[in-house]
Amino acid sequence: MTKTIETERLILRKFKYYDLEDLYEFGKNPFVGPNAGWPPHSSILESKAYLDVFIKYDNVWAIEYKANKKVIGTIGLHEDLLRTTVKNLNSRCLGYALSYNFWGLGITTEAVLAIIDYAFTSMNLDIIAVDHYVENTRSKRVIEKAGFKYEGTLRKAKRSYDNKPKDIMCYSLLKKEWEQNKNIST
């Protein structure tokens, strides 16, 4: 599934085993994983376990920063667990994490917009869902900039990496909405 996608500053590509040190470098930061629902990586072996999953299931792209050729994050399209029972609906759930050293530069938004374009044109999705913990205002800004519509807050809907139930804010973007937004901006 993960076709290589290039943007102005990024290459979104399949993970390779040589990405392990880069993954560990940003994965061990205490600000990165908890916002995405996973614990900070305590060892390079823990990062390898994540890398093995990324490679096996092929639904997560490495975010490579062109300027330094390092992997600085992840972005993926996962099963949309809230819509699995809806027949004939092609849906995925977006998830991402970015190295703390690159926060505030518009990189996540750039990656998200590229993945949305790929999802609706190449994967022919009908809808993309995304959510974030209530306190993750940075993710909220990315989601809103990308054109997602707020659906509501689900209380105690996801467990955090340390097993505490947390509220999540839910959003979605229909292909039709994306097409309309795309026509307005061109």
C-alpha positions in Angstrom: 0.0 0.0 0.0 2.7 2.5 0.9 3.6 4.2 -2.4 6.4 6.7 -2.1 5.0 10.2 -2.0 7.1 13.4 -2.4 6.3 16.9 -1.2 8.4 20.1 -1.2 10.3 19.1 2.0 9.4 15.5 2.5 9.6 12.0 1.2 6.9 9.7 2.5 8.1 6.1 2.0 8.1 2.6 3.2 10.1 2.0 6.4 13.4 0.2 6.0 15.4 -1.6 8.7 18.1 1.1 8.4 15.6 3.6 9.8 15.9 2.1 13.2 18.2 4.7 14.8 16.1 7.6 13.5 12.9 6.0 14.8 14.5 5.5 18.2 15.8 9.0 18.2 12.4 10.6 18.0 10.5 7.8 19.6 12.3 8.1 22.9 11.2 11.7 23.4 8.7 12.0 26.2 6.6 14.5 24.2 6.1 12.5 21.0 4.7 9.0 21.8 2.2 9.9 24.5 0.4 12.3 22.1 0.1 9.4 19.6 -1.0 6.9 22.2 2.3 5.0 22.7 5.0 5.2 25.4 8.3 6.8 24.8 10.6 4.1 23.6 12.8 2.9 26.4 15.3 1.1 24.2 16.3 0.6 20.6 14.8 -2.9 20.9 11.4 -1.3 21.6 11.8 0.8 18.5 12.7 -2.3 16.5 9.4 -3.9 17.6 7.5 -0.9 16.2 9.6 -1.0 13.0 8.9 -4.7 12.5 5.1 -3.9 12.7 5.4 -0.9 10.3 7.3 -3.1 7.8 5.0 -6.2 8.2 1.6 -4.4 7.9 2.7 -1.8 5.3 0.2 0.9 6.3 2.6 3.4 7.9 4.9 5.7 5.9 8.3 7.0 7.2 8.4 10.8 7.0 11.9 11.5 5.7 13.1 15.1 5.8 14.8 15.9 2.5 17.2 18.5 4.0 19.0 15.9 6.3 17.7 12.6 4.8 16.6 11.5 8.3 13.3 9.9 9.2 11.6 12.4 11.5 8.2 10.9 11.9 5.4 8.4 10.9 2.1 8.8 9.2 -0.3 6.0 8.5 -3.8 5.0 7.3 -5.2 2.4 9.7 -8.4 0.4 9.9 -11.3 2.7 10.8 -12.7 0.8 13.8 -15.8 3.0 14.1 -16.9 2.3 10.6 -16.0 -1.3 10.1 -19.6 -2.5 10.1 -20.7 0.0 7.3 -21.0 -2.1 4.1 -19.4 -0.7 0.9 -17.7 2.2 2.7 -14.0 2.5 2.0 -12.7 4.2 5.1 -9.4 4.6 7.0 -8.2 6.3 10.1 -5.2 8.7 9.9 -2.5 8.7 12.5 0.8 10.4 12.8 3.8 11.3 15.0 6.6 13.8 14.4 10.0 14.4 16.0 9.7 17.0 18.7 12.6 18.9 17.0 10.4 19.5 14.0 7.2 20.7 15.7 5.8 24.0 14.6 7.3 24.0 11.1 4.2 22.9 9.2 5.7 19.5 8.4 2.9 17.4 9.8 0.3 19.4 7.8 2.4 19.0 4.7 2.5 15.2 5.2 -1.2 15.0 6.1 -2.3 16.9 3.0 -0.1 14.6 0.8 -1.6 11.4 2.4 -5.1 12.8 2.0 -4.5 13.4 -1.7 -3.1 9.8 -2.1 -6.0 8.3 -0.1 -8.7 9.8 -2.2 -7.0 9.5 -5.6 -5.0 6.3 -5.4 -6.9 4.3 -2.7 -10.3 5.7 -3.7 -11.4 6.1 -0.1 -14.8 7.5 0.7 -13.9 9.0 4.0 -10.9 9.5 6.3 -11.3 9.7 10.0 -8.8 11.1 12.6 -8.9 11.8 16.3 -6.7 13.2 19.0 -6.7 13.4 22.8 -8.5 16.5 24.0 -5.3 18.1 25.4 -3.4 17.7 22.1 -4.1 21.1 20.6 -1.2 20.9 18.2 -2.8 17.9 16.5 -6.1 19.7 16.5 -4.6 22.6 14.5 -3.1 20.2 11.9 -6.5 18.4 11.5 -8.4 21.6 11.1 -5.9 23.0 8.6 -6.3 19.8 6.5 -10.0 20.4 6.2 -11.4 17.7 8.5 -14.8 18.4 10.1 -15.3 18.0 13.8 -17.8 15.1 14.6 -17.8 15.2 18.4 -15.9 14.2 21.5 -16.0 10.6 22.7 -15.6 10.4 26.4 -13.3 7.8 27.8 -13.0 6.2 24.3 -9.3 5.4 24.1 -6.7 4.2 26.6 -3.5 6.1 26.8 -0.1 4.3 26.7 -0.2 4.1 30.5 -3.7 2.5 30.4 -5.8 5.5 31.5 -9.1 6.1 29.7 -9.0 9.4 27.8 -11.5 11.5 25.9 -10.9 11.9 22.1 -12.0 14.5 19.7 -13.2 12.9 16.4 -13.1 14.3 12.9 -13.7 13.1 9.4 -13.2 14.2 5.8 -15.4 13.0 3.0 -14.0 12.6 -0.5 -16.7 15.0 -1.7 -15.7 17.7 0.8 -12.0 17.2 -0.2 -12.9 17.6 -3.9 -14.8 20.8 -3.1 -12.0 22.2 -1.0 -9.5 21.3 -3.7 -11.5 23.1 -6.4 -11.8 26.3 -4.2 -8.0 26.5 -3.5 -7.0 26.0 -7.2 
